[in-house]
Each structure stands twice: as C-alpha cells, then as structure tokens.
Amino acid sequence: MEIKTQVAIVGAGPSGLLLGHLLCAAGIGCIVVERQSPDHVLGRIRAGVLETVTTDLMRELGIDQRLNAEGMVEGGFNLATHDDVIRIDIEALTGRHVIVYGQTEITRDLMEAAPDRGLAVIYEAANVALHGIESRHPWVTYEKGGKVERIDAGFIVGCDGFHGAARRAIPAGAAREFERIYPFGWLGILADVPPCHPELIYANGDRGFALASMRSPTRSRYYIQVPLTDTLDDWPEERLWDELEMRFNPLSEHGVTRGPALEMSIAPLRSYVFETMRHGRLFLAGDAAHIVPPTGAKGLNLAASDVAYLSEALIGYFRTGDEVALDNYTPRALARIWKAERFSWFLTKLMHRFPEDGAFEHRMQTAELEYVASSRAMQTAIAENYVGLPL
C-alpha cells in the first residue's frame, strides 16, 4: 500500500512527536513511523530538566496540562566538591528558571494527544528505509504485518536517534563527523524515594562524579561515574545506595533515602556532531544529528530547538514556497548545537575524574570550582548556558 503525505517523520521519540504536532497544528500533512512499540518508547528513561524552548513548544501546542500541574520549577542547581556546595542561582542571575519534568512524561503527553489531533503514528514498523532523498519525491518503506508499506512525501525528517536509519542514508562524503568518547559511564538508579536535596547536586569528589536529581517530589534519579568495564552485576542495589549515602549525605539537606530500584542502567558518554543536518529532501533533528553528555541536561532541549527551527522552516515553505529558511536550517541549528556541546563538554571536564588525569588536573578542577564560587560573572555564564541560550 502506498500513502502520500507532505512530511514523513522517522522516529516517535519526543522530537519526532513534537515536530509532528507542530506541523499538524499548522495544517501540514505528516506521518510518524516508529520501529518500536509505544511501551518500548516510554520505557526509555532519559532527561528531566527542561529549558524554556521545550516548555514553550508544549504550551504553544496546548499539551501542557500535566507539565503545569506536575513540573517542578527549579531556580538553581548546585556544584559540589568535597564538602563545599556552590549554588548557582539561575533565577537571580538570568531572570529565568528550568522545569524538572521527565522526558518519559513529555513523550507520554505527546503520544496521548496524537489521536485527537489527527497525528498519525505507525508503531512497530520494521526495516525502515529511506529512498530518493536527493530527488524531489523521496519515500520511506517499512514492513508491518508481513507486508512492505510505502510512504511518499515531499520531505523526510529523521528523528530516529543515533542508531537510526536516517543519518545512515546520507552519503559519507556529504558530511563531517565530530566525536569525543569519554572514558567512563554513568550508573543510574531511579527509585520512588524523596530527593535528598531540593535542587540538583553535581558533585566532584575523590571517588569521581555523582549527580543527585529528581523527577518529582517522590521520585529520585541518582548517577555515579563508573569505569566502562563495570557492569550492573558489579553494582547490586545495596552497594550503590551505600555509595550514594557516602557521597551525598554530607552535602544534601535531607540525606539519601533508600528504596527498591525502578530502573538501573549504565550509559556511556559521548559528544557527537554530524554536519550536515540536511541532504536533499532529508533533514535530521535531535539525536540523529548530535549527542551531548548528559552533564549539562541539553539532549532533549537541543532536540526541541532543532524542531523549533525546522517546523518554522517547513511551515514557511508549505505556505509560501520559500526555501530560504530550509537552506538556513543546518547553519542555524548547528550554531546553537556547538554552543551546547561546548557547555556540556566544559561541565563534564570540570566535574568528572578522568583516568588519564593526575594531580595537576585535579588541582585545576579545584581552582576552577573555587573561581566559580567567588565570581558572579562566572556563575552568570554557567547559569545562562544551563537555563538555555536564546533561539
């Protein structure tokens, strides 16, 4: 069966769904294709700190009821070393704030709103492939129910993540790749226990990096830095809770509360940028084009800024036929991406213990954190980046 639409979107994570909703609201036909099931998509436990760019898009769509009711407004966060805690008062320094609301919840809100708003999403679409992206009439094929299906479109947008099909459809000679693989991972635990502190704590101690964060007043998310050779078998829950108590009880307001894990995982860290974000009639957005280490809480928010730029360009094209904004999408998006990459790299380098570093590098981290503690200008620069640079 062949289906025709104006925009075919590959990937039903938050970036694909957000783009689909924005195009649908503007009267532009689009179909989202996702290789996984809805439950699998919702099972991806990811970020939870939202910049204004993300919350503004949800509010523009009117899909913000739960966000407004359950999102936690955060006016600051903390950098810690040993027993010293430096509060970055982002509200006082920038006049803005972030909202803590899990990526899973954003995705759920967008999924549940799709049927009533006419956004077609095809889940469990196997063997998704992109064709004719250098022509004026590209198409997507996939398999479902034992049949090969085809979607003909004016444009294709790849929102299918780092391992998806969209980026691989671009010829190797048409782009440049930039990558930094970090020599450690993050071991995370999610549990229904109250947070140990009212705001996030990023800690750099003798045992490495640790993060105390939250998803709600009753759900906490913790991470610690671990070697890439570690596995979950090396970290039974009791050992991890012991480690977290050791790190955060001296720093936090309430101390760590233990509870059964809802999820545990080890995630490797990388910085990655794929230049370009357009080839012919194919555009890339979100993790399909770039990855940031989670230290700066930029992944989902960068995807949202991609979507903001791209939806504006596509809507303009279908209304007026003007391709200038489409041509400008890549340089416009990459300018913001590289700034976010810089901040995420800076914060990762500042707060982690790198295996190759020695006493000199550790002294440099200490000196840098002491400077942050004493300099309003430095705190302002960190706050401006953390809360999100303007579009």
C-alpha positions in Angstrom: 0.0 0.0 0.0 1.3 3.5 -0.9 0.5 6.5 1.3 1.1 10.1 0.4 1.9 12.9 2.8 3.8 16.2 2.9 6.3 15.2 5.6 7.3 11.7 6.7 8.9 11.7 10.1 11.0 8.7 11.1 11.1 8.2 14.9 8.4 8.7 17.5 10.5 9.9 20.4 9.9 13.4 21.8 11.5 15.2 18.8 9.5 13.3 16.2 6.2 13.7 18.0 6.8 17.3 18.8 7.6 18.1 15.2 4.5 16.1 14.1 2.2 18.0 16.4 3.6 21.4 15.3 3.1 20.5 11.6 -0.3 19.1 12.2 -1.4 22.2 14.1 -0.3 24.3 11.0 -2.4 22.1 8.7 0.6 20.3 7.1 0.1 16.6 6.5 2.6 14.3 8.2 3.0 10.7 9.3 5.4 9.4 12.0 6.9 6.0 11.7 8.5 4.2 14.7 10.2 0.8 14.7 9.5 0.2 18.4 6.2 -0.3 20.3 4.7 2.5 22.4 5.6 0.8 25.6 9.3 0.5 24.5 9.4 4.2 23.6 8.0 5.1 27.0 10.5 2.8 28.7 13.4 4.9 27.7 14.4 6.6 31.0 16.1 9.9 29.9 16.4 13.5 30.8 14.3 15.5 33.1 15.4 19.2 33.1 13.5 21.3 30.6 14.6 24.6 29.2 12.1 27.3 28.1 12.5 26.3 24.5 10.9 22.9 25.3 8.2 24.1 27.6 7.3 26.9 25.3 6.7 24.5 22.4 4.5 22.3 24.7 2.5 25.3 25.7 2.2 26.6 22.1 0.5 23.2 21.3 -1.7 23.3 24.4 -0.2 20.0 25.6 0.9 21.3 28.9 -1.7 20.4 31.4 0.3 17.8 33.3 3.5 19.8 32.7 2.0 22.8 34.5 0.5 20.6 37.3 3.4 18.3 38.0 6.5 20.1 36.7 8.9 21.3 39.4 10.1 24.8 38.9 13.8 25.0 39.8 15.5 28.3 40.3 19.0 27.0 40.8 21.3 24.0 41.0 24.5 23.1 42.9 28.1 22.2 42.1 29.9 20.5 44.9 33.5 19.4 45.6 34.3 17.5 48.8 32.1 19.2 51.4 31.7 22.6 49.7 28.5 23.3 47.8 28.3 26.2 45.3 24.7 27.2 44.5 24.2 28.6 41.0 21.1 30.9 41.4 19.9 30.8 37.8 16.7 32.8 38.6 18.6 35.7 40.2 21.4 35.6 37.6 19.2 35.3 34.5 15.6 36.0 35.5 14.6 32.5 34.2 14.3 29.0 35.5 14.2 25.4 34.4 11.4 22.8 35.0 12.0 19.3 36.2 9.6 17.0 34.3 10.8 13.7 32.9 11.3 13.1 29.2 9.1 10.0 29.6 6.3 12.3 30.7 6.8 14.7 27.8 6.7 11.7 25.4 3.6 10.3 27.1 1.8 13.6 26.8 2.6 13.9 23.1 1.6 10.3 22.4 -1.7 10.6 24.2 -2.6 13.8 22.4 -1.9 12.4 18.9 -5.2 10.6 18.1 -7.4 13.6 19.0 -5.2 16.0 17.0 -5.0 13.9 13.9 -1.3 13.0 14.1 -0.8 9.5 12.6 1.8 7.4 14.3 2.7 4.0 13.0 4.4 1.9 15.7 6.3 -1.4 15.3 7.4 -0.6 11.7 10.3 -2.9 10.9 13.1 -2.4 8.5 12.5 1.3 7.9 14.4 2.5 4.9 14.7 5.9 3.1 14.8 6.3 -0.6 15.2 9.0 -3.2 16.3 11.7 -0.7 18.2 13.6 -3.5 15.1 13.7 -5.6 12.0 15.9 -5.2 9.9 12.9 -4.3 11.5 10.9 -1.6 9.8 7.9 0.1 10.0 5.7 3.1 9.4 2.0 3.2 8.8 -0.3 6.2 7.4 -3.7 7.0 4.3 -4.3 9.1 2.0 -7.3 9.4 4.1 -9.2 6.9 3.7 -6.5 4.2 6.0 -3.8 2.8 4.4 -0.4 3.1 5.5 2.8 1.3 5.0 6.5 2.3 5.6 9.1 -0.5 6.4 12.5 0.9 7.7 16.0 0.0 10.3 15.8 2.7 11.6 13.2 5.2 12.8 14.2 8.7 15.0 11.7 10.6 14.2 11.9 14.4 15.3 8.3 14.9 18.2 8.7 17.2 21.9 7.9 17.0 21.4 4.3 15.8 18.6 5.0 13.3 18.3 4.7 9.6 18.1 8.4 8.7 21.6 9.5 9.2 23.0 6.4 7.5 21.0 7.3 4.4 23.3 10.4 3.8 26.4 9.6 1.7 29.6 9.5 3.7 31.2 12.2 1.6 28.4 14.7 2.1 29.0 15.4 5.8 31.6 15.5 8.5 31.5 13.8 11.9 33.0 15.1 15.1 33.1 12.8 18.1 34.6 12.5 21.6 34.2 9.2 23.5 34.5 9.6 27.3 36.5 7.0 29.3 33.7 6.3 31.8 29.9 5.8 32.0 27.1 6.8 34.3 25.5 4.2 36.5 22.0 5.4 37.2 19.2 4.3 39.6 15.6 5.5 39.5 13.5 5.0 42.7 10.3 6.2 44.3 12.0 7.9 47.2 12.1 11.7 48.1 15.0 13.6 46.7 17.9 14.2 49.1 18.1 17.9 48.2 15.6 20.5 46.9 17.7 21.1 43.8 20.1 19.1 41.7 23.6 18.5 43.0 26.5 17.8 40.6 29.4 16.5 42.8 33.1 16.1 42.1 34.8 14.1 44.8 37.8 11.9 45.3 35.7 8.9 44.1 34.6 10.7 40.9 31.4 12.3 39.7 27.9 11.9 41.1 24.6 13.5 40.5 21.5 13.8 42.7 18.5 14.7 40.8 14.7 14.2 40.9 11.7 13.5 38.7 9.1 14.6 41.2 8.8 15.2 45.0 8.6 11.5 45.5 10.8 10.1 42.7 14.6 10.4 42.6 17.3 9.8 40.0 20.9 9.3 41.0 24.0 8.7 38.9 27.7 7.9 39.7 30.7 7.8 37.4 31.9 4.3 36.8 34.6 2.7 34.6 33.5 1.5 31.2 34.5 -2.0 32.3 31.8 -2.1 35.1 28.5 -3.9 34.6 25.3 -4.0 36.5 26.4 -7.2 38.1 29.2 -5.3 39.8 26.7 -2.9 41.4 23.9 -4.6 43.4 21.5 -2.0 44.8 22.8 -2.1 48.3 26.3 -1.3 47.1 25.0 1.7 45.0 22.9 3.1 47.9 26.0 2.8 50.2 28.0 4.8 47.7 25.3 7.4 47.3 24.9 7.9 51.0 28.7 8.3 51.3 28.7 11.0 48.6 25.5 12.9 49.3 24.7 12.7 53.0 27.4 15.3 53.8 26.2 17.6 51.0 22.4 17.3 51.0 19.6 18.8 53.0 17.7 15.6 53.7 20.2 12.8 53.1 19.7 9.8 50.8 16.6 7.8 51.2 16.8 4.2 50.0 14.2 2.3 48.1 13.8 -0.5 45.5 15.1 0.4 42.1 12.5 1.0 39.3 15.4 1.0 36.8 19.1 0.7 36.8 21.4 1.2 33.8 24.9 2.1 32.8 25.1 4.6 29.9 28.4 5.5 28.1 29.1 9.2 27.4 30.0 10.8 24.1 30.0 14.2 22.4 29.0 13.9 18.7 28.0 16.2 15.9 27.1 15.3 12.4 27.5 18.1 9.9 25.2 18.4 7.9 21.6 18.2 9.1 20.2 18.3 5.5 20.8 16.3 2.4 18.4 16.8 -0.4 14.9 16.3 0.9 16.1 14.7 4.1 16.5 16.7 7.4 17.9 15.4 10.7 16.8 16.5 14.1 17.7 15.5 17.7 20.0 12.6 18.5 20.1 11.6 14.8 22.4 14.6 14.3 24.1 15.2 17.7 24.7 13.7 21.1 25.8 15.5 24.2 27.0 14.0 27.5 24.1 14.4 30.0 26.0 16.5 32.4 24.6 19.8 31.0 21.0 18.5 30.6 21.0 19.5 26.9 20.0 16.4 24.9 16.2 16.8 24.9 16.4 20.6 24.8 18.7 20.6 21.8 16.2 18.3 20.0 13.4 20.8 20.9 15.4 23.7 19.4 16.0 21.7 16.2 12.3 21.1 16.0 11.6 24.8 16.6 13.8 25.8 13.7 12.7 23.1 11.4 9.0 23.4 12.0 9.2 27.1 11.3 11.1 26.5 8.1 8.8 23.7 6.8 5.6 25.7 7.7 7.0 28.7 5.9 7.8 26.6 2.8 4.4 25.0 2.5 2.7 28.4 3.0 4.8 30.5 0.6 7.1 28.1 -1.3 10.2 30.0 0.1 13.1 27.6 0.6 15.5 30.2 2.2 14.6 29.0 5.8 15.1 25.4 4.7 18.5 26.2 3.4 19.3 28.1 6.7 18.2 25.2 8.9 21.6 23.5 9.2 23.7 26.6 10.0 21.1 27.9 12.3 20.7 24.7 14.3 24.5 23.9 14.3 25.3 27.3 15.8 23.2 26.5 18.9 24.3 22.9 18.9 28.0 23.7 19.1 27.4 26.1 22.0 25.5 23.4 23.9 28.3 20.9 23.1 30.8 23.3 24.5 28.9 23.8 27.7 28.3 20.0 28.2 32.0 19.3 27.5 33.1 22.0 30.0 30.8 20.8 32.8 31.8 17.2 32.1 35.5 18.0 32.2 35.0 20.1 35.4 33.0 17.6 37.4 34.5 14.2 36.4 37.7 12.4 37.3 39.4 11.4 34.0 41.6 8.2 34.3 44.4 9.9 32.5 44.4 13.0 34.8 46.9 13.4 37.6 47.5 15.7 40.5 47.9 18.8 38.3 44.5 18.3 36.6 42.8 17.7 39.9 44.3 21.0 41.2 43.0 22.7 38.1 39.5 21.4 38.8 39.7 22.7 42.4 41.0 26.1 41.2 38.2 26.4 38.7 35.5 25.5 41.2 37.0 28.0 43.7 36.8 30.6 41.0 33.2 29.7 40.3 32.4 30.1 44.0 33.9 33.6 44.1 32.9 35.0 40.7 29.4 36.3 40.0 30.4 36.7 36.3 31.4 33.0 36.1 28.2 31.9 37.8 26.2 34.1 35.4 27.9 32.4 32.4 27.1 29.0 33.8 23.6 30.0 34.6 23.0 31.4 31.1 24.1 28.2 29.5 22.3 25.9 31.9 19.0 27.7 31.6 19.3 27.7 27.8 20.7 30.1 25.3 18.2 32.0 23.2 17.0 30.6 19.9 
